[in-house]
Amino acid sequence: MTPRPTSPVPHAIARLSHAAHWAARAHKDQQRKGIDAEPYVNHLLEVAELVAHADEPGPIEVVIAALLHDTVEDVGVTEAQLVTEFGPRVAELVMYVTDDKTLSKDRRKAAQIEHAPGLPHDAKLIKLADKTSNLRALVRTPPVGWTEARLLDYVDWAAAVVEACGPVDPGLERVFWEAHAIAARAYGRGRAAEADEALP
C-alpha cells in the first residue's frame, strides 16, 4: 500500500494555535490602555492576522512571531524561552521588534525610527502590522487620559517608523496608510485642514 502524503497544514495549524494559546496565557493579566480595556491578546491576534494577509507574508514563523511580539518587552519572557518553545527564527524576529526597556520612553521611540531601516524584511512586516493595529485602536478605543495632542503625536510617530522601514509590502502598507488617514482626521489633521480651507 502506498503511504498517503502527509499534509503540512495540520502541523502549521497546531503551531499557530499553540502560539496563540501561549501568548494569551503570557498576557493574561494585561489589558490595552483604551477606554474599553480590551484583553491584550486581541491586539496580538490582529497583528498576526495583518501579517498573514500581507501580499508576501513569508513563512509561518513570521505569523507566530507576530503573536509573540510583545512577550519579551511586556511580560518578561526571555529569548531563551522563545527559542526552546518556538525555535530560533521566531525568537530572533521577536527580539528584532522588542524595545530596550532600560531606555527612556522618548529614547525608545527615537530608536524605533533609527533601527527601522536595518530590520530584516520579516521583522518589518510585524512592525508595520503592529503600528496599523495601534492606530486602529487609537480611533476605536483611545487610551484613557490621553490628550488630543498626545494622540496626534502617536499618529505622526507611527508614520515616521513606517516611512523609515522603506518599501515592505504594498498590501500591508496600503492598510497602514488607510488606518493612518482615519486616525489623522480623528485627531486634528483633518479638522486643521478644514479650518484652513474655511479661512477667507
C-alpha positions, 0 to 999 in steps of 0.5 A: 500500500502506498503511504498517503502524503502527509499534509503540512497544514495540520502541523502549521495549524497546531503551531499557530494555535499553540502560539496563540494559546501561549501568548494569551496565557503570557498576557493574561493579566494585561489589558490595552490602555483604551477606554474599553480595556480590551484583553491584550491578546486581541491586539496580538491576534490582529497583528498576526492576522495583518501579517498573514494577509500581507501580499508576501507574508513569508513563512509561518514563523513570521505569523507566530512571531507576530503573536509573540511580539510583545512577550519579551518587552511586556511580560518578561519572557526571555529569548531563551524561552522563545527559542526552546518553545518556538525555535530560533527564527521566531525568537530572533524576529521577536527580539528584532521588534522588542524595545530596550526597556532600560531606555527612556520612553522618548529614547525608545521611540527615537530608536524605533525610527533609527533601527527601522531601516536595518530590520530584516524584511520579516521583522518589518512586516510585524512592525508595520502590522503592529503600528496599523493595529495601534492606530486602529485602536487609537480611533476605536478605543483611545487610551484613557487620559490621553490628550488630543495632542498626545494622540496626534503625536502617536499618529505622526510617530507611527508614520515616521517608523513606517516611512523609515522601514522603506518599501515592505509590502504594498498590501500591508502598507496600503492598510497602514496608510488607510488606518493612518488617514482615519486616525489623522482626521480623528485627531486634528489633521483633518479638522486643521485642514478644514479650518484652513480651507474655511479661512477667507 
